[in-house]
Amino acid sequence: MAGQTASDPVPGTLTGIALLLPITLSTMAIVLLAPILPQLLHEYRAIPGFEFWVPMILTVPALCVAFLSPIAGLLGDRFGRRRLLLAAFLLYAMTGVAPVFLTSLPAILVSRVGVGISEALIMVLSTTLIGDYFTGAARDKWLAGQTAFASMSALLFFNIGGQLGTFGWRMPFWVYTSALLMFALVLRFTWEPKGDRSGSTAVAQAPVAPLEFPWRRMMTILAITVYGSIFFYAVQIQASSGLVHLGLTDPARIGLLTSIASIGVPLGTFVYSRIGRWPIRRLLLIEFGLLAAGFATMGLATGATSFLVGCFLNQVGAGLLLPTLLVWSMSLLSFEIRGRGAGMWQSAFAFGQFLSPVIVTLLARPAGGLMGAFLLLSVGALLGAGIALVAPFRRGAQPVEGMVVHG
């Protein structure tokens, strides 16, 4: 497979934005509908087992991403990233808005499976295309931006879902048509890549044999990703419960305070944009150290202020950790296997999301409650820092303006 020639388009800011915006669709799948969950539960209360089935309207897409992301990556490597991404936008819009017109709960759940399939394709392929178009510091910037965009969009979609929910539970589903705008942007500002934009065709001259996939190093990154995702979502999911434990009862105030604490994620991503070329070991040590300090502060908090300080520290660490792991994995992957690797990474991150509340519940029992669970999570994050201190982690080789950089 030939590399890109001098006549190929040069990716610019609009290309990066067109591939950055789709990451918000994964946040939309859950956060947009969270405010209307009570209405959905009331609507389908006559169905046996509704307490189990109705929340799956929110969670089914995430499970699809966890299981289907590796397949999405393989399809992108085999059939082309851009055309599949464009098709996924159309599927997302069609299945996302379907509950506006559906009345049966099983039919709505089927439509949510469609959202999950398209979401897996969108997340994996947009990330892969960033890796295809950009190199070096530019690639790091756009990949890191995904974390910040996803976090900030969560605040936006939660408020949009709440406002639209006042007009009935069907109204928020109309927001899924925003995927059509992203379809238009990707159609206009991207093209089907033919190889890496490195100035060298060495990595793209022939199909990569299965044994050339960096299994050992990717498995290390994927294990750390699952581990880090558990910590990241522990705050995202459990912070409001912690504030209730400390005596807060006003849902609006709880939502505002947790939103303020979650600003730590984009702040951490901004810091990463300044230090992202540091050695992997140093980055992981700082990141797990911040996670540990945050959990310890949360677990020992006696009031809302100190608890939120802990949440903020934790989220800064998370905002640093996620782009570190994503950029690290991309540095190992040549063009032919990039989709497969990106799919595996997205799958690992989604599994961590699924495991996080389970782990916290299991830890809370021997620890005497949620605050004790936070202290145990602090110990777990310290363990991660200790491993980073002694393990020979290093970045993969990737060409940057004619040079090869090693972390």
Protein Blocks (a to p, Z undefined) as FASTA:
>chain_A
ZZddfkbccddfklmmmmmmmmmmmmmmmmmmmmmmmmmmmmmmmpghklmmmmmmmmmm
mmmmmmmmmmmmmmmmmnopklmmmmmmmmmmmmmmmmmmpcbfklmmmmmmmmmmmmmm
mmmmmmmmmmmmpgcjllmmmmmmmmmmmmmmmmmmmmmmmmmmmnojklmmmmmmmmmm
mmmmmmmmgccdfbdcehpaklmmbccdfklpcfklmmmmmmmmmmmmmmmmmmmmmmmm
mmmmnopabfklmmmmmmmmmmmmmmmmmmmmmmmmpcfklmmmmmmmmmmmmmmmmmmp
cbfklmmmmmmmmmmmmmmmmmmmmmmmmmmpcfklmmmmmmmmmmmmmmmmmmmmmmmm
mmmmmnopaklmmmmmmmmmmmmmmmmmmpccdcddddeehiacdZZ
